[in-house]
Amino acid sequence: MSNKQLRIPFNSPLHPQDTEWSTYGCRQNNPDICGNNGMPGVCAFISDDCICKKPSRAWKKQFQKLKESSR
């Protein structure tokens, strides 16, 4: 999967694999400056499952907001 397909806007609806602690794809506004970009076992761009295991600190709150709005 290409990097472009894995860039998910922060406000996009939840993906079934999103959790409070991880996201499907990358939801960073600018992945190029993410401290975890390219980090094995953490970054969605290089992991086989396309899961970011260390999203921004704001993600937990955003996850709850998106979860509530999808009900």
C-alpha positions as CSV (number, residue, x, y, z in Angstrom):
1,M,0.0,0.0,0.0
2,S,1.3,3.4,-0.9
3,N,2.1,6.2,1.7
4,K,-0.6,8.3,0.1
5,Q,-3.3,5.7,0.8
6,L,-2.1,5.4,4.4
7,R,-2.4,9.1,5.1
8,I,-5.7,9.4,6.9
9,P,-7.1,12.9,7.8
10,F,-7.3,13.4,11.5
11,N,-11.1,14.1,11.3
12,S,-11.9,11.2,9.0
13,P,-14.5,8.6,10.3
14,L,-13.1,5.7,12.3
15,H,-11.6,2.7,10.6
16,P,-12.6,-0.7,12.1
17,Q,-9.0,-1.2,13.2
18,D,-8.8,2.2,15.1
19,T,-8.5,2.1,18.9
20,E,-7.7,4.7,21.5
21,W,-4.1,3.6,21.4
22,S,-3.5,2.9,17.7
23,T,-4.8,4.0,14.3
24,Y,-5.1,2.3,10.9
25,G,-2.8,4.4,8.7
26,C,-1.2,7.6,9.8
27,R,-3.4,10.4,11.1
28,Q,-0.6,12.9,11.7
29,N,-1.1,16.3,10.0
30,N,2.5,16.2,8.7
31,P,3.9,12.6,8.9
32,D,7.3,13.8,7.6
33,I,8.0,15.5,10.9
34,C,6.6,12.7,13.1
35,G,9.3,11.5,15.5
36,N,8.1,7.9,15.0
37,N,8.1,8.1,11.1
38,G,9.8,5.0,9.8
39,M,10.3,3.4,13.2
40,P,10.0,-0.4,13.0
41,G,7.1,-1.8,15.0
42,V,5.6,1.6,15.5
43,C,5.0,3.5,12.2
44,A,2.1,2.6,9.9
45,F,4.1,3.3,6.8
46,I,6.5,0.4,7.4
47,S,4.5,-2.1,9.4
48,D,2.8,-5.0,7.6
49,D,-0.5,-4.4,9.3
50,C,-0.5,-0.6,8.5
51,I,-1.2,0.3,12.1
52,C,0.4,3.3,13.8
53,K,1.1,2.1,17.3
54,K,2.0,5.6,18.7
55,P,-0.5,8.2,17.5
56,S,-0.4,11.8,18.7
57,R,-1.4,12.6,22.3
58,A,-4.6,14.3,20.9
59,W,-5.7,11.0,19.3
60,K,-7.4,9.5,22.4
61,K,-9.7,12.5,22.7
62,Q,-10.3,12.6,18.9
63,F,-11.1,8.8,19.0
64,Q,-13.8,9.4,21.6
65,K,-15.2,12.3,19.7
66,L,-15.4,10.3,16.4
67,K,-16.8,7.3,18.3
68,E,-19.6,9.4,19.7
69,S,-20.5,11.0,16.4
70,S,-20.7,7.6,14.7
71,R,-23.5,6.4,16.9
